Amino acid sequence: MKLSTVLLFTTLVTTSALAFKPHVTHYQLSINGLKIAEEVRTLHQLEDGYFYTANAQTSGLAALIKDYSIAASSTFRINGSGVDSNNYQIMEQEGKQITKSHTIDINSNSSIVTSTLTKMQPKILTWKTGKGNITDPLNIFLALSYDLKNSPNQVLFSYQIADGNSIEQQDFKKFENQEISIQGKTYSAIKIERINHQGDNIQAYFLSEFQYLPILIQQTKKGRQYIYEITDLNLSNVTGLQVTL
């Protein structure tokens, strides 16, 4: 069961102050109405940027069928154009066997993405990107969160996304707020939809009162509906969370 199918001003000091607070969020993943996995995402603040991690694990009946987990991390900074990745790693594991492992270093200044050696990635690969910031599959929704907060009148968003296999440009559009029910409560959320990407539709809903983070992500792919729903809206337990790498 591939969980990876679901799942992106003046100075650096000034922009970072306007960016993100460290936090921990919990999500529940379901496919066609069946809950299959839980994920925890944690954002750490570094001296000059952020370190973002995600750990997903099959749960409930799905865990009885297959013990599957994904661990991913992203190191990124905030500049005048928003979120800019430095490093992205992902490892997928079935039981005790690693089924996928990618690590890439990202340099938007030179428009280069380079893979690093792993057991499942025995060759160093290099990709040339377009000019501008580069995001990755883990921080792409943080990039949207940042832009929604700091560019409230912007409607169209475009990102270069590096995932260790290719570089892809993805485009998103903002729509009018919609009421979304989460855990029995109704919220007025900003709707974002990926466009110009036939056969793989993604809709995401962001809350301004929750650091503009996504509370619900819906994806329709190959006849299946994936729903990624937040289960914890409390930021109080992550105050002062900071690390140095």
C-alpha positions in Angstrom: 0.0 0.0 0.0 1.8 3.1 -1.2 1.1 6.0 1.1 3.4 8.2 -1.0 0.6 8.4 -3.7 -1.1 10.9 -1.4 1.2 13.0 -0.9 4.5 20.4 -1.1 11.0 40.6 2.1 13.7 42.6 3.3 16.1 40.2 5.0 16.2 36.6 6.0 15.8 37.5 9.7 12.8 39.7 8.9 11.1 37.1 6.6 11.7 34.3 9.1 10.0 36.3 11.8 6.9 36.5 9.6 7.0 32.8 8.6 6.2 29.8 10.8 6.0 29.0 14.5 7.4 25.5 15.4 4.5 23.1 15.6 3.4 19.5 15.6 0.4 18.4 13.6 -1.4 15.0 13.4 -3.2 13.8 10.3 -5.4 10.8 9.5 -5.3 9.3 6.0 -8.2 7.4 4.4 -8.7 5.9 1.0 -12.3 5.5 -0.3 -13.6 6.1 3.3 -11.3 3.5 4.9 -8.8 4.9 7.5 -5.4 3.4 6.7 -2.7 5.5 8.3 -1.7 8.2 10.8 1.0 10.8 10.3 2.8 13.2 12.6 4.5 16.3 11.1 6.9 18.4 13.1 8.4 21.8 12.2 11.6 22.7 14.1 13.2 26.1 13.9 16.9 26.3 13.1 19.2 29.3 13.4 18.8 30.1 9.7 15.8 28.2 8.6 13.6 25.2 9.4 13.7 21.4 9.7 10.4 19.7 8.8 9.8 16.0 9.4 6.9 13.6 8.6 6.4 10.1 10.0 3.5 8.0 8.6 2.5 4.5 9.8 -0.4 2.2 8.7 -3.0 1.9 11.5 -6.1 -0.1 12.4 -7.1 -2.9 10.0 -4.7 -1.7 7.4 -1.8 -2.3 9.8 -2.9 -5.9 10.1 -2.7 -6.4 6.4 0.6 -4.6 5.8 3.0 -2.9 8.2 4.1 0.1 6.1 5.8 3.4 7.1 7.2 6.5 5.5 9.7 8.9 7.1 10.6 12.1 5.3 12.4 15.3 6.1 13.0 18.7 4.5 15.4 21.5 5.4 14.5 24.8 4.0 14.9 28.6 4.4 12.6 31.6 3.8 13.7 34.3 1.4 12.0 37.1 -0.4 10.2 34.7 -2.7 9.0 32.3 0.0 10.0 28.7 0.9 13.3 27.5 -0.6 14.4 23.9 0.0 18.0 22.9 0.8 17.6 19.1 1.4 14.9 16.5 1.0 15.0 12.9 2.2 12.4 10.1 2.1 12.5 6.5 3.2 9.6 4.0 2.8 9.7 0.7 4.7 7.5 -2.4 4.6 8.0 -4.3 7.8 11.8 -4.2 8.3 12.6 -4.0 4.6 13.4 -0.6 3.0 11.5 -0.3 -0.3 12.5 3.3 -1.2 15.2 5.7 -0.2 16.0 9.1 -1.8 18.1 12.0 -0.7 18.7 15.2 -2.6 20.6 18.4 -2.1 18.9 21.5 -3.5 20.6 24.8 -4.6 18.3 27.3 -6.1 21.1 29.9 -6.4 22.8 27.7 -9.0 19.5 26.0 -10.2 20.9 22.6 -9.4 19.4 19.5 -7.7 21.8 16.7 -6.9 21.1 13.2 -5.4 23.3 11.7 -2.8 24.4 8.1 -2.6 22.2 5.5 -0.7 21.9 1.7 -1.0 18.9 2.2 -3.2 20.3 5.2 -5.0 23.8 4.0 -6.2 24.4 6.7 -8.7 24.7 10.5 -8.3 22.1 12.2 -10.5 21.9 15.9 -11.3 18.9 17.9 -12.5 18.9 21.5 -13.9 16.0 23.6 -12.7 14.5 26.9 -13.8 15.4 30.1 -12.0 13.8 30.8 -8.6 12.9 28.9 -5.5 12.7 25.1 -5.4 10.3 23.2 -3.1 9.9 19.5 -2.3 7.0 17.1 -1.8 7.1 17.6 2.0 7.2 21.3 2.2 5.0 22.2 -0.8 2.0 22.9 1.4 4.1 25.0 3.8 5.1 27.0 0.7 1.4 27.6 0.0 0.8 28.5 3.6 3.5 31.1 3.5 2.3 32.6 0.3 -1.4 32.6 1.4 -0.4 34.5 4.5 2.0 37.0 2.9 0.3 37.5 -0.4 -3.4 37.5 0.4 -4.4 39.0 -2.9 -2.6 36.5 -5.0 -4.8 33.9 -6.8 -2.4 31.8 -8.9 0.7 30.0 -7.4 3.4 28.2 -9.2 6.2 26.0 -7.7 9.2 23.9 -8.9 9.1 20.7 -7.0 12.1 18.3 -6.7 11.4 14.8 -5.4 14.5 12.8 -6.2 13.1 11.5 -9.5 12.5 14.7 -11.5 11.8 18.4 -11.3 8.1 19.3 -12.0 6.3 22.6 -12.1 2.9 22.5 -10.4 0.3 25.3 -10.5 -2.4 26.0 -7.9 -5.4 28.4 -7.8 -7.1 30.0 -4.8 -10.9 30.0 -4.7 -13.4 31.5 -2.3 -13.5 30.3 1.3 -15.6 27.2 1.9 -17.0 25.8 5.1 -15.2 22.6 6.2 -16.3 20.3 9.0 -13.4 18.8 11.0 -14.0 16.8 14.2 -17.6 18.1 14.5 -16.6 21.7 14.1 -17.2 23.9 11.1 -14.4 26.2 9.8 -14.3 28.8 7.0 -11.2 27.6 5.1 -9.3 28.9 2.1 -9.7 26.5 -0.9 -6.6 25.8 -3.0 -6.8 23.5 -6.1 -4.0 22.1 -8.3 -4.7 23.0 -11.9 -3.3 21.9 -15.3 -2.7 18.4 -13.9 -5.2 16.1 -15.6 -6.1 12.8 -13.9 -4.7 13.7 -10.5 -6.8 16.3 -8.8 -5.8 17.8 -5.5 -7.8 20.2 -3.3 -6.5 21.6 0.0 -8.1 23.7 2.6 -6.1 26.1 4.8 -7.1 28.0 8.0 -5.9 31.5 8.6 -6.2 31.1 12.4 -4.0 28.0 12.3 -0.9 29.6 10.7 -2.6 29.0 7.3 -1.8 25.3 7.6 -3.8 22.8 5.6 -6.6 21.1 7.7 -7.9 18.9 4.8 -6.3 17.6 1.6 -8.4 15.7 -0.9 -6.9 13.8 -3.9 -8.6 11.9 -6.6 -6.4 9.6 -8.6 -7.1 6.5 -10.7 -10.7 6.3 -9.4 -9.6 6.4 -5.7 -10.3 9.2 -3.3 -7.7 10.0 -0.8 -8.5 12.2 2.2 -5.9 13.7 4.5 -7.5 15.2 7.6 -5.9 17.0 10.5 -6.8 15.5 13.9 -5.0 18.0 16.2 -5.4 21.8 16.0 -3.6 22.5 19.2 -0.3 24.4 18.9 0.3 25.0 22.7 2.3 21.8 23.2 5.1 22.9 20.8 6.1 26.3 22.3 9.8 26.8 22.2 10.5 23.8 20.1 13.9 24.5 18.5 16.9 22.5 17.4 20.4 23.2 15.9 21.8 20.9 13.2 
